[in-house]
Amino acid sequence: MEVSLPRKTGIMIKNKPFQIDLRKLIQNSASLRRDLQKIYDRIPATRCLRQGQCCSLLPEMTFLEALQALSVLESRPLSDRINVTQKMVRYFLGNAMEISSCPFLQGRDCLIYQDRFFGCRAYGLWSGVFYQNLADQNRQGKRVLQQQWEKLGISLPAEVLSFKIPYCSQVETDPPLEISDEMLSAASDRIENLSGEMNPWDQEFRGKYFSDLSFFLTGLQFGPQEAVRLKYFITKDIIQKADRSLMDQVLSRVKDLF
C-alpha cells in the first residue's frame, strides 16, 4: 500500500506486510529466555542515584535479549504497545540528528526494568579503563557515521556527534560486591552464545539490523530498505528545513506488531 506525501517531498511511504511472527518466536524461545534470566541473575543487583538520567541511548543487544524485551511488550495493553513501537520507530528515524531517551523509559521508570538488557545491567560496573575503551570505540563509530552522512550531503548536528554518556561512579551493587571486567565479559559471552542458538534469526539481527532493536521494529513496519530510505529523507527534511511532516506521517502509520 502506498500513500502520497506532500508534493514538496515527492516521497511515498510503502508499508510492507510483516515477515516475522513475533508471537511464535517469543513462544519458541521460552526455554532459552529462561536460561538468559539465569545469567542475568548472576549479575548483582544495582542501585544508582541518577535513576534513569543515563538512559539516553538504546543499547546494542542480542536477538534473544530483544525477544525477552518484546515478550514484556506483548503483555502490555494495546495502547502501550503502540506507544512504545512509535517511540522505537521515532528513535531509529531520528537518532542521527537528535538525542532522545531509550524508548522503554517512561518518566524515570524503565518499562522492562526486570528484563533490561545486559548493556543496562553492566553499565557503571565496568572499570573506568574498560569503559573508556568502549567510549573510544563509540567515537570512532561516530566519525564513520559522520563521513557517511556527509557523502549524502547532510551535516549532522555537532551536539549529536559530540554527545557521550560520562562514566558513572554512582552505581553500586546491592549488597556491595567486587565486580571484575572479566566476570562481566564472561557473562556477555554466555549471552552471545545462548542467543546464537536462535540462528538464523540471531545472525540476521546482527548482520541486517546491526543489533539495533529500533531498526528491527522499524523494518518490521516498513521493510528494512524502506526504513533506511525514510530515515534519510526525514533526517534531511528536519536538518535542512526544520520540517517534521514526514516523520509525523510515518509515525501515524505505525501498527501493533502483535
N, C-alpha and C positions, 0 to 999 in steps of 0.2 A: 504494500500500500504506500502511495506517495502523496505528500501534501506540499503544495506550492508555498514557498516563503515569499516575503516582500520582494518586489522586483529589484530592489537595490542590491540584494544578495544573489538572486537567481539560483538559490540552493534548494534541493529537495530533501526532505527528511524521509529516509527509507526505513520503515520498520520491517524487521525480518522475523520470521517465526522462530520460537525458541528451539534450539537444537539439543538441549540438555534437560533431562528430567531431574530437577534438583531434589524433589521428594524421594525419588528412588535412590539417588546417590547418597543422600543423607541416611536413608534406611539401611542401605547395603554397607555403609561404613561404620555402623554402630559398634561393632566389636573393636575395630581399630581406634575409634574415638574413645572407647573406654580405656584402652592401653595408653592413649595420649594423655588422658586425665591422670593416670598413674605417674607418668613422667612429670606432669605439672605439679602433682602432689609432693614430689621430691624437692621442688624449688621452694625455699622458705617463703612464708607469707611476709609481706612488707607493709610498712606504713610510711606515708610521706606528707609533710606539712603543706606541700604545694597543691595537693588534691586536684589533679586534672589540669593544672596550668601548663604542663609539658605535653599534653596530648594534642599537639598541633599537626602531627603527621600520622597517616595510616601506615603502620609498619609493613614491611615485606613479611610474607608468611608462607607456609607450605599449603598445599591443597587440602590436606587433612585438617589443618587448623581453620582454613576458610570454611570447610563444611561444618566444623563444630560451631563456628560463629553463626552460620546460616541456619543451623538447627535451632539455635536460640531465636533467631529472627522468625523462623517458620511458626514458632509457638505464640508469637505476639499477635494482637488484633490486626485486622486488615489495615487500619489507618496507620498503625506503627510501621507495618511492613512497607507500605507505600512511602511513608515519610523517610525512612532510613534509606530505601532504594533511591529516592530522589537525591538525598544527600550524597550517596555514593556516586551517582551519575554527575552531580554538580562538582564533586571533589575531583573526579577524573578529568572532566572537561575544563576545569578552571585552575588546576594545580600548577600549571606552568606560569600563571600570571598573578596568582594571589595565594596567600597563606590562609588556610581555613582549618578549623579543628577537625579531628577524627570524626567521621560520620556516626560512629557509635556513641559519641559523647553527647549527653543530654544535660545541659547546665554544667554542673561539676560532677555528674554521675556518669558512669560507664554502663551502657545497656547490657554489655556482655561481660561484666567485670569478673564473674566467677569462671568464665570461659575465655578470658582475654588471651591474646597471643603470647608466644614465648618472648617476642621482642618487647612487649609491655612488661612482662614479668621480670625480665633481666635488666630492664632499664634502671640505672642507679646502682646496680650490683657489680657491674664490671669495674675493674680497676681504672684509675684515671688514664693510665698509659694506653690500655686497650681501647678505652672509649675514644681517646684522641686519634688512634689509628682508624677507627670507624669514621670519625668526623673527617679525616683527611681523604678517605675513600669517597665519602659523600661529596666533598668539594670537587674532587676530580670528575665525578659523575656530572655535577652541575656545569662544569666547564664544557664537557662534551655536549650536554643538553643545550647550552647557550649557543655553541657553534652550529648545532643542527638547526635551531630556530633562526639564526642569522642567515643561514643559507636559504631559508624560506622567506627572507625579507622582514623578519619580525625580531625586534629587540625586546627581550624580556625585562621586566622591572628590576632595578638594582636591588630593591628590598627583598625580592624573592630569591635572587641569585645569592645574596649575602646572608640569607636567613639561616640560622642554625640554633638548635636547642642546646644551651650550655650544659656542661656536665653537672649533674645534680648530686649534691652532697647531703641532701635531706631525706634520702631513702634509707630506712633501717629495717633489718629483719625483725620479725616478731615471733618468737623471742630472739634476742641478739645471737647471731651465729657468724662464724668466719666463712665467707664465700670466696672461692677462687675462680679465676678466669677459666682454669682447666675444668672445673666442675660444670660451669655454665656451658662451655664449649662441648663437653661430653653430652649434656642434656640436649643441646641443639642438634648434635649428630644423631642422637637416638630418634628425635622427632623427624629429622630429614629421612632417615632410613624407614621409619614407620610409614611416613607419607608416600614413600616410594612404592609401597605395596598397593597404592591406588593407581598405578600406571595402567593405561597410558594417560589418564587424567592429570596425574601429578606432573608428568613431563610436559604436557600441553600447557598447564597452568604456568609453569616456569618459562617455557620457551615462547609461547604465543602471547601470554599476558604478563610476563616479567614478574610473577609472584605478587601481582597487584590486584587485590580484590575489587577495587573500584573499576579498574579496566575490565575485569572479568564480568562484572554485573552490567556494565555499560555495553559490553559486547553481546551479552545475552539479550539485551533490549533491542539493539540496532544492528548487530553483526560487528565483528572486530574491525574490519576495514572501514565501515561506515562510522564507527566510534572515533577512529583516528581522524577521518575526514572532518567530522563535525568539530572535533577538538581544534583542528587547525583554523577553521573558519570562525569559530567562537572566540578563540584567542585573538585572532586578527581583528575582529569587529570590536572587541572590548578594549584592546590596547590602542588601536589606531583611531577608533571612532567613539569610544565610550558607549557603544551600542550593545545592550544586553538582550535585544529582542530575540535573537536566535537561541540563546541559552534558555530564555523563558519558554519558547515554543517547544524545545526539546524536553524540558522538564515536565511540561504539561502532558507529554505523551508517554511518560513512564508508567508502566503497568506492574501489577503484582506478579512476582516471579513464581509464586506457588499456586 
